[in-house]
């Protein structure tokens, strides 16, 4: 544990953090919660205006922060982000939250354009790959640190008409599990966050052409979505414990268990439910 370097009696295990996709949603909530715990946060996003707004919220919460432009689809930009963070911290990064992501869905495999596949995988999967590729060796060398990868219940839920998104998040989960195994005994931990609906703006910029899918996504956010601040608190507590999986909602846990215990019936049911919902 480290004492809060900015005054007060609060303690935080990971005082110096980098958060990608920090301009909104879960990324913003993570950054603000880290600030509330006395941390220093590099807020990275492709939208520096929203990232700057997050920086102000971190300051109000009691932490320190600054914004950095970063397209996580570029390995060079992620490497530059890590260098910038270390220069500001004066030491290796304690925690990296590979959180940047975009939504997509609405068309079945074979009809969804390949351009959508590339766009989603470039951010959701390659962004996390780049973050792990750059930060993991530095943390291993330091003998300390944590990597938080934002996946989704879509990683194991496999809902129809969301193939690109599902595949990107399943890849994040597999990467997290593999990296966690590789880092055993190094002092570095890995956590995979797998929520269902969270009240963010991810659907605002999502490439969802099918009205039925868009309506279903909106209803899920309204009925089951949890505030991102709650998710952030629970997730960072899990990171402090070195927990590999964070499956925060009841429905996510039900999907997780159903898929593991009854994979074939689950898959058939998912298909039938989707068809009925579209009638």
N, C-alpha and C positions, 0 to 999 in steps of 0.2 A: 504494500500500500504506500501511496505517496501523499504527503500532506498537501492540501490545497495551496498551490504556489501563489495565490492571489489574495490570501487572507481568509480568516474564518476557520472553523474547526472541521469542515467537511473533508472527507477523504475520497480519493478516486484512485483506482488501480492503474488506469490508463489515462494519464494527464494530457498527453499530446496526440491528437487524433487528426486524421484526414478523412473527410466525408465527401464522396462523389454523389452527384445528383442532390446537392445540398440546398438547391433553390426552392424546393417545395416538398410536400408529402413526408414520407418516412425519413428522407435525408435531412430535411429541415428539422424534424422532430428529434432525430438523433443528435444533430449539432446543438440544438438548444438544451437538450437534456445533459449533454456533455458539459456545456457551459454552466448549467445549474450545479453540476458536480465539481465545478472549479477547474475545468479543463481549458486547454488552448486548442482551437479547432481551425483547420484549414478547410474552408468551404468551397468545394470545387463544383463547377457547373458550366454548361455551355451558354447559359443565360446569366451573365455577371450582374445584371440588375436584380434578379430574384436572389442570387447568392448574396448580394450586398444587403438586401433586406434581412436575410438570415443572419448575417454578421451582426446587424443591429440587435436582433433578438437574442443572440448569444451574449452580447455585451449587457443587455438588460437583465439576463439571467445570472450574471455574475462571472462569466468567463471572458476569454479573449479570443478574437478570431479575425481572419481577413479572407477575402474572396480571391479565387484564382479561376481563370478560364481554363477549362480542360475538356476536350473531346475524348472520352474514354475509349473510343474506337481506334485511337491512334496510340500505339505503344510508345512512340517518342514523347507524346504529350504527357502520358502517365509517368514516364521516367522523369520528365522535367518537373512534374508535380511533386514527385518524391524528393527530388533535389531541393526544390523551393521550400518544402515543408521542413526538411532537415536544417536548412540554413536558418529558418526562422526559429525553430525549436532550439537549435544549438545541440541537438542530439538526435539519434534515430527516432523515427515515429513509433509511438507505443501501440496505436490502434489504427487500422485502416478499415473504413466501412465502404466496401465496394457495392454501392447502392444504386447508381444511375441505371435507369431502365425506362422502357417505353412499352405501351400496350399495343396489341394488334389482334385481329380476329374477324370472323364473319363468313369466311369462305372455306370450303373443304379442301383437303389436299388434292392438288391437281388443278384447282381453280384459283386458289390464292396465288397472286403473281410472285414470281421468283424475286422480284425487286423487294417485295415485302419481307420475304425470308432473309435476304441479305441485310436489310435495314434493321430488323429486329435482332438478328444474331450478332451484328456488328456492335450493337450497344449492350444488349442484355447478357450475351455470353462472352464475346471477345473483350468487352469492357472489364468483366470480372477476371478473365484470363490475364489480361494485361496487368490488372491490379495485383493479382497473386504473383505473377511472374516478376514484377518489379519489387514488391515489398517483402515477399517471403524470404528471399536470400538475405536481405538487409536485417530483418528481424532474427533470422537464424544466426547470423554472425554476432548480433548483439546479445543473443541468449534470452530475449524477452520480447513479448509483444502479443498482439491478438489480431486476427483477421476476421471480420464480419462480412459475410456475403449475403446479400438480399436475394433469396430465391423466391419461392411462392408455393402455395399448395397446388398450383398448376403443375409443379414438377412431378407430382405423383397422381394428381386428379385426372389429368388427360382428358379434359372436356372437349367434345367435338367442336370443329370449326375454330379452333384456337391453336392449330398445330405449331406454327412458328413460335408463338409465345411459350407453349408447353415445352417444346424442345429446348428453347433457350434456358428455361428455368430448371429443367431436368439436368441439363449440362452443368449449370451452376451447382446444383446439389451434388452431382457426381464429383465435380472438381473439389468441392468442399470436403467431402468424405475422403477422397484420395489424399488431398493435401494434409488433412488432419492426421492420417496414418503416417505420412512421411515426416511429420513434425513431432511425433511422439518423442518425449525426452529432451527436446531442444529448448523448452521454456516458452515456446510459441504455441498458441491455441487457435483453433478455427471454429467458427460458429456459423451455421446456416439458418437464416430466418425464412420461415415458410408460412406466411399468413394467407388467409383467404381475402375477404374484402376489407380494405382499409380506406377511410374517408380522405382520399387524396384526389389530385387532379389528373391522375394518369389516364383516365378515359377522355379527357379534354383533347389531348393530342394523339389519341390512339387511332390507328388506321382500321376502323371497324365500319365496313361498308354495308353490312347487313343490318337493317333496322331491328329485327327480332333479337339479334345478339346484343346490339347496343342497349335495347330496352331491358334485357335480362341483366346486363352488367349494371345498369343504373339502379334496378330494383335490388340487386344484391348489396350495393353500397348503401342504399336507404335502409334496408331491413336488417342486415347483419354487419355492416361496416363498423369497425371500432375506430375511435380517434387515433391518429398517428402518435400523439403524445403518450398514450397508454402503451402502445406497442413498443415505443422507444424505451420507456422505463423498464418494461419486462425484459426486453432484449438485452439492454446493457447490464442488467443484473445477471442475466444468463452468461454474458461474455465474461463478467467478473468471476463467475464460477467455473469457467472453462467448459461450458456446456456445448455440445456439438449441434444439437437440434433445438430450435425454438419454433414450436407449433402453437401459436398463442390462442387461437379461437377454438371453441367447442366443435364447430362444423369441420374445421381443418383436421382436428384429432379424429373425428368420425371417418372422414375420407381416408386418412392415413391408415387407420385400423382396418377399414373395410377393404381397401385395396390390397393390404398385406394378407388378410385372412381369406378373402373371397375374390381373388383377382378376376376370374372369368365372369361370375355373376355381376361383379361391380361394373365391368366394362360394358356388358350387355345392357345393364340398367341405365348407364350413362347415355348410351345411344338412344334407348327408347324414350328417356326423359327429354332429351334434346328434340326429338322428332315431335313429341306431344306438345312441347312448349312452342313449337313453330306453327302449329295448326291454328 
